[in-house]
Amino acid sequence: MYDFAVIGGGIVGLSTAWQLRQRQPSKSLVLIEKEQAVACHQSGHNSGVIHAGIYYQPGSLKAGLCRKGVAATLRFCRDNEIPYEQCGKLIVATDPVEYERMQALHERAMQNGIEVELLSEAQLKSAEPNVAGVGAILSPTTGIVDYTQVAQAMAHRLAELGGEIRTGSKVTALEESADSITVHGAEASPIEARCVVVCGGLMADRLAAMMDIEIDFRIVPYRGEYYRLPADKSSVVRHLIYPVPEPGLPFLGVHLTRMIDGTVTVGPNAVQGWKREGYGRMNFSARDTLEMLGFPGFWRVTADNLRVGLAELRNSLWKPGYLKQVQKYCPSIQLADLGPYPAGVRAQAVRRDGTLVDDFLFAETARSLHVCNAPSPAATSAIPIGELICDKVLGKVLQH
Ligand SMILES: Cc1cc2nc3c(=O)[nH]c(=O)nc-3n(C[C@H](O)[C@H](O)[C@H](O)COP(=O)(O)OP(=O)(O)OC[C@H]3O[C@@H](n4cnc5c(N)ncnc54)[C@H](O)[C@@H]3O)c2cc1C
């Protein structure tokens, strides 16, 4: 019998397992991941941005954890010799309406205690000669990193501390008794643990349902498609360049991202996915789709965002439409510059009434804790999220 089992080898599960092992070195721990390696899903398919925490509702868990997460991520990278760069980011307004929204965002950043500066049109031009706009917010502390490397380093640290990692081990059922939880799956014999933490990303709702937890949300997958610019365009921008986000939408809009390997990506958009872990445009899963179509929250969120959803779909299928979103603030980018780059899939928790769950969401039983929603910027915040989960779990252990 293990003291702890953590399900999910994404950055949230790894951060949690590594810190649990640090804080409770005498307790046994196993991390269970269904893929053959860690960080195969969201943690390995993202923009690689260390977000400063500008956008989030002041006082929300997202805002607080992101602020702490920046410092923790940078420290972790230094300690583990992982390359990172604080190249800074510009949120660019291209017309008076966006300028007004940008000022509101600036206010929010100040409320969140984030270091930001408002740039005039002339200051923007001098900071970024290839970017067009009427003004911008400069966030000098925003950075970039490869989160796959961060996740792999966490796995390495966990193993060094004696934590066990079982990859290629898909959990198919969970059974809780008074003394333990039995984890059934691909292994010949089930795994028993006194306490289980579930960090299942795109499968969070299914893993919660395995323990008969009453949840009023489902995970709806939204694909984020990227392109990569050719090498001769990799110095087109010096910072990360973001549009002013559409109000009410959880996604930040197609941005130009300098990657830590020196290339520049464009994206991600947000199009409806028909397979939770499907990265190709044509990927389809009958189970995922039928479950989604049978969930009232899916129809409500789709209806509420129909105009935006259709525009995203059109721009996904029609590259000139996608290009237009980038040319709005970076006119020198041309159609031929948009080279292929792998997509990501966001796990978006949607409630039965169609509201998008915007913050972190947890559910629990006597012996388990489920991370039900870990939206962006959960890669940036993974270390403080892991710390928070450890506090909750150790509190639980003390009760038994
Ligand atoms: C397109 C995109 C761009 C993003 N950009 C950024 C960014 O720039 N900065 C930022 O901070 N955040 C970003 N994010 C968000 C961030 O990547 C995620 O919030 C974070 O990676 C979530 O980590 P996780 O561990 O919860 O989920 P995941 O990484 O998805 O991990 C979940 C794990 O659980 C495993 N699992 C599921 N079911 C089972 C089962 N039955 N048995 C065993 N294992 C199971 C999966 O295989 C997976 O490895 C982005 C996300 C996307 C999709």
The ligand as an SDF file (V2000), in Angstrom:
LIG
                    3D

 53 58  0  0  0  0  0  0  0  0999 V2000
   -2.6900   25.6910  -26.5980 C   0  0  0  0  0  0  0  0  0  0  0  0
   -2.3220   25.9500  -25.1750 C   0  0  0  0  0  0  0  0  0  0  0  0
   -1.4740   27.0190  -24.8440 C   0  0  0  0  0  0  0  0  0  0  0  0
   -1.1380   27.2580  -23.5210 C   0  0  0  0  0  0  0  0  0  0  0  0
   -0.2050   28.2110  -23.2270 N   0  0  0  0  0  0  0  0  0  0  0  0
    0.2090   28.3700  -21.9490 C   0  0  0  0  0  0  0  0  0  0  0  0
    1.2680   29.2670  -21.6450 C   0  0  0  0  0  0  0  0  0  0  0  0
    1.8820   29.8500  -22.5270 O   0  0  0  0  0  0  0  0  0  0  0  0
    1.6090   29.4210  -20.3380 N   0  0  0  0  0  0  0  0  0  0  0  0
    0.9620   28.7660  -19.3210 C   0  0  0  0  0  0  0  0  0  0  0  0
    1.2970   28.9750  -18.1630 O   0  0  0  0  0  0  0  0  0  0  0  0
   -0.0210   27.8740  -19.5910 N   0  0  0  0  0  0  0  0  0  0  0  0
   -0.3870   27.6430  -20.8770 C   0  0  0  0  0  0  0  0  0  0  0  0
   -1.3510   26.7290  -21.1690 N   0  0  0  0  0  0  0  0  0  0  0  0
   -1.9940   26.0080  -20.0750 C   0  0  0  0  0  0  0  0  0  0  0  0
   -1.1280   24.8690  -19.5320 C   0  0  0  0  0  0  0  0  0  0  0  0
   -0.4210   24.2070  -20.5500 O   0  0  0  0  0  0  0  0  0  0  0  0
   -2.0380   23.8840  -18.7860 C   0  0  0  0  0  0  0  0  0  0  0  0
   -2.8790   24.6110  -17.9240 O   0  0  0  0  0  0  0  0  0  0  0  0
   -1.2350   22.8840  -17.9580 C   0  0  0  0  0  0  0  0  0  0  0  0
   -0.2810   22.2580  -18.7680 O   0  0  0  0  0  0  0  0  0  0  0  0
   -2.1680   21.8750  -17.3290 C   0  0  0  0  0  0  0  0  0  0  0  0
   -1.3880   20.8410  -16.7690 O   0  0  0  0  0  0  0  0  0  0  0  0
   -2.0610   19.5310  -16.2180 P   0  0  0  0  0  0  0  0  0  0  0  0
   -0.9960   18.7340  -15.5590 O   0  0  0  0  0  0  0  0  0  0  0  0
   -3.2520   19.9040  -15.4250 O   0  0  0  0  0  0  0  0  0  0  0  0
   -2.6580   18.8040  -17.5150 O   0  0  0  0  0  0  0  0  0  0  0  0
   -1.9500   17.8840  -18.6230 P   0  0  0  0  0  0  0  0  0  0  0  0
   -0.6230   18.3890  -19.0090 O   0  0  0  0  0  0  0  0  0  0  0  0
   -2.9460   17.7230  -19.7210 O   0  0  0  0  0  0  0  0  0  0  0  0
   -1.7170   16.5110  -17.8750 O   0  0  0  0  0  0  0  0  0  0  0  0
   -2.7490   15.5990  -17.5390 C   0  0  0  0  0  0  0  0  0  0  0  0
   -2.1420   14.2290  -17.5500 C   0  0  0  0  0  0  0  0  0  0  0  0
   -3.0670   13.2730  -17.0440 O   0  0  0  0  0  0  0  0  0  0  0  0
   -2.8870   12.0760  -17.7720 C   0  0  0  0  0  0  0  0  0  0  0  0
   -4.0820   11.2430  -17.6380 N   0  0  0  0  0  0  0  0  0  0  0  0
   -5.3460   11.5450  -18.0480 C   0  0  0  0  0  0  0  0  0  0  0  0
   -6.1620   10.4980  -17.8130 N   0  0  0  0  0  0  0  0  0  0  0  0
   -5.4320    9.5160  -17.2470 C   0  0  0  0  0  0  0  0  0  0  0  0
   -5.7230    8.1990  -16.8080 C   0  0  0  0  0  0  0  0  0  0  0  0
   -6.9640    7.6550  -16.9150 N   0  0  0  0  0  0  0  0  0  0  0  0
   -4.7140    7.4480  -16.2780 N   0  0  0  0  0  0  0  0  0  0  0  0
   -3.4560    7.9600  -16.1630 C   0  0  0  0  0  0  0  0  0  0  0  0
   -3.1230    9.2090  -16.5930 N   0  0  0  0  0  0  0  0  0  0  0  0
   -4.0960    9.9850  -17.1160 C   0  0  0  0  0  0  0  0  0  0  0  0
   -2.6770   12.5690  -19.2010 C   0  0  0  0  0  0  0  0  0  0  0  0
   -2.1100   11.5850  -20.0440 O   0  0  0  0  0  0  0  0  0  0  0  0
   -1.7960   13.7830  -18.9690 C   0  0  0  0  0  0  0  0  0  0  0  0
   -0.4190   13.4660  -19.0440 O   0  0  0  0  0  0  0  0  0  0  0  0
   -1.6930   26.4400  -22.4900 C   0  0  0  0  0  0  0  0  0  0  0  0
   -2.5190   25.3670  -22.8170 C   0  0  0  0  0  0  0  0  0  0  0  0
   -2.8110   25.0950  -24.1470 C   0  0  0  0  0  0  0  0  0  0  0  0
   -3.6250   23.8800  -24.4780 C   0  0  0  0  0  0  0  0  0  0  0  0
  1  2  1  0
  2  3  1  0
  2 52  2  0
  3  4  2  0
  4  5  1  0
  4 50  1  0
  5  6  2  0
  6  7  1  0
  6 13  1  0
  7  8  2  0
  7  9  1  0
  9 10  1  0
 10 11  2  0
 10 12  1  0
 12 13  2  0
 13 14  1  0
 14 15  1  0
 14 50  1  0
 15 16  1  0
 16 17  1  0
 16 18  1  0
 18 19  1  0
 18 20  1  0
 20 21  1  0
 20 22  1  0
 22 23  1  0
 23 24  1  0
 24 25  2  0
 24 26  1  0
 24 27  1  0
 27 28  1  0
 28 29  2  0
 28 30  1  0
 28 31  1  0
 31 32  1  0
 32 33  1  0
 33 34  1  0
 33 48  1  0
 34 35  1  0
 35 36  1  0
 35 46  1  0
 36 37  1  0
 36 45  1  0
 37 38  2  0
 38 39  1  0
 39 40  1  0
 39 45  2  0
 40 41  1  0
 40 42  2  0
 42 43  1  0
 43 44  2  0
 44 45  1  0
 46 47  1  0
 46 48  1  0
 48 49  1  0
 50 51  2  0
 51 52  1  0
 52 53  1  0
M  END
$$$$
